[in-house]
Amino acid sequence: MNKKYGVFLGCTISAVQIFVEKALKLLGEKFSIELIDLEDATCCPEPEISKTISYEAWLRIAARNLSLCEKVSNELCVICNGCYHTFKKANEALSNENLLKEVNAKLNVIGKTYKGTVKVKNFIEILYEDVGLENLKLKRDLSQIKACVHPGCRLLEESRLVSGFKDLIKATEASIIEWDAEKMCCGVPAMYTNPEFALENRAKRKVLNLKDVKPDCLIVICPACYDMLEKAEISYLEPEEFIPIINIVEFLAYAAGYSSEEIGFDLHRIPLDNFLIKVEEDES
Amino acid sequence: MATSEYPLEKPIKPPLSPAMSGIIKNEFELGYVAELTDYFIEERKRMNLKPVPPTSYERREAAEQIQKLSSGTEFEEKVKAVKKFKGELPKVIPC
């Protein structure tokens, strides 16, 4: 495809979920997408707390990160639902010329300017729109996999992204199983104010529903949802009941033919053994 | 502006929860929320990724820019209070 994007990984992927970063790099090579790390990038900043505490600071910091992207590309590739929300909303706000001027007055103090030219794209959007479902040419047959999906609240704000998310999974031939708690929040935002509610009334209810449905895996996109649901499974389920949780980027890299070692599946705290056995049995 | 977008969103009043305090303190002082530990630096090497990403994880001046951008905002005020009172904002005793 030979297209260039600034890539913003955010805090969690680079620091903890490095298998997502690795899978992203592998898919970038496979589809000839040039993904350029945003040098000097900081937290997006996350929308739950920073934006509520100070909209001004949140907007200035987001504009700073967007200005870093402008140096390398006019398209920003984001994976995390929270980062996507921050940049999308900040960009919408900065389309107001007066506000952009006001924010630039602050950015100029640190030697930066944002012209407002960046288009924010979720990585799944890049795959189904820019690369195109028909060009994915995924090597590994995952037709035996029955997956549940958890798009996450921020993705649910845009139905086209949810459809794209599901279409990408269907492109691997895997089937999607409906489950009651699919659209329920994982509980992350509530963790900051009421951890008991977040765990008991959100994360626990989700994983207990998953346990009843028994999919081969749960496919997520947001690293925060991944982290919350992984912790909930470890806390509320017995090891033999664990459902592997896989980020869509890893799932697609695996479908594209990369091995579990290349992606770093061994770094998951919930082992992917049963998922891998099911695929490999079918392959043999 | 944020409240017109989400009408039910309310300003955060003191005291901040410990989880919130940690997040804003990290964001302000280090430029990121999640810390990159030695364990993951080693794992990044094993996975043929740059051991430390070229972001604020590697470049501390990025965090200094965040501090300048936050100057005079409620964000800076909350961080100062978190640092001074170790996570809890001061209680105001009426005279």
Chai-1 contact restraints between the chains, C-beta under 6 A:
chainA,res_idxA,chainB,res_idxB,connection_type,confidence,min_distance_angstrom,max_distance_angstrom,comment,restraint_id
A,C11,B,Y32,contact,1.0,0.0,6.0,A-B,restraint_1
A,C11,B,V33,contact,1.0,0.0,6.0,A-B,restraint_2
A,C11,B,A34,contact,1.0,0.0,6.0,A-B,restraint_3
A,T12,B,A34,contact,1.0,0.0,6.0,A-B,restraint_4
A,S14,B,P53,contact,1.0,0.0,6.0,A-B,restraint_5
A,A15,B,A34,contact,1.0,0.0,6.0,A-B,restraint_6
A,A15,B,L36,contact,1.0,0.0,6.0,A-B,restraint_7
A,V16,B,A34,contact,1.0,0.0,6.0,A-B,restraint_8
A,I18,B,R44,contact,1.0,0.0,6.0,A-B,restraint_9
A,I18,B,M47,contact,1.0,0.0,6.0,A-B,restraint_10
A,K22,B,M47,contact,1.0,0.0,6.0,A-B,restraint_11
A,D37,B,P54,contact,1.0,0.0,6.0,A-B,restraint_12
A,E39,B,P54,contact,1.0,0.0,6.0,A-B,restraint_13
A,D40,B,R59,contact,1.0,0.0,6.0,A-B,restraint_14
A,D40,B,A62,contact,1.0,0.0,6.0,A-B,restraint_15
A,A41,B,T55,contact,1.0,0.0,6.0,A-B,restraint_16
A,T42,B,G31,contact,1.0,0.0,6.0,A-B,restraint_17
A,T42,B,S56,contact,1.0,0.0,6.0,A-B,restraint_18
A,T42,B,A62,contact,1.0,0.0,6.0,A-B,restraint_19
A,T42,B,I66,contact,1.0,0.0,6.0,A-B,restraint_20
A,C43,B,E27,contact,1.0,0.0,6.0,A-B,restraint_21
A,C43,B,Y32,contact,1.0,0.0,6.0,A-B,restraint_22
A,C43,B,V33,contact,1.0,0.0,6.0,A-B,restraint_23
A,P45,B,E27,contact,1.0,0.0,6.0,A-B,restraint_24
A,I49,B,M20,contact,1.0,0.0,6.0,A-B,restraint_25
A,I49,B,I23,contact,1.0,0.0,6.0,A-B,restraint_26
A,K51,B,A2,contact,1.0,0.0,6.0,A-B,restraint_27
A,T52,B,I12,contact,1.0,0.0,6.0,A-B,restraint_28
A,I53,B,I12,contact,1.0,0.0,6.0,A-B,restraint_29
A,I53,B,E74,contact,1.0,0.0,6.0,A-B,restraint_30
A,I53,B,F75,contact,1.0,0.0,6.0,A-B,restraint_31
A,I53,B,K78,contact,1.0,0.0,6.0,A-B,restraint_32
A,S54,B,T73,contact,1.0,0.0,6.0,A-B,restraint_33
A,S54,B,E74,contact,1.0,0.0,6.0,A-B,restraint_34
A,S54,B,F75,contact,1.0,0.0,6.0,A-B,restraint_35
A,Y55,B,M1,contact,1.0,0.0,6.0,A-B,restraint_36
A,Y55,B,A2,contact,1.0,0.0,6.0,A-B,restraint_37
A,E56,B,T73,contact,1.0,0.0,6.0,A-B,restraint_38
A,A57,B,S70,contact,1.0,0.0,6.0,A-B,restraint_39
A,A57,B,T73,contact,1.0,0.0,6.0,A-B,restraint_40
A,A57,B,F75,contact,1.0,0.0,6.0,A-B,restraint_41
A,R60,B,L69,contact,1.0,0.0,6.0,A-B,restraint_42
A,I61,B,I66,contact,1.0,0.0,6.0,A-B,restraint_43
A,I61,B,L69,contact,1.0,0.0,6.0,A-B,restraint_44
A,K106,B,L69,contact,1.0,0.0,6.0,A-B,restraint_45
A,I110,B,Q65,contact,1.0,0.0,6.0,A-B,restraint_46
A,I110,B,K68,contact,1.0,0.0,6.0,A-B,restraint_47
A,Y192,B,S17,contact,1.0,0.0,6.0,A-B,restraint_48
A,Y192,B,A19,contact,1.0,0.0,6.0,A-B,restraint_49
A,Y192,B,M20,contact,1.0,0.0,6.0,A-B,restraint_50
A,T193,B,S17,contact,1.0,0.0,6.0,A-B,restraint_51
A,G264,B,M47,contact,1.0,0.0,6.0,A-B,restraint_52
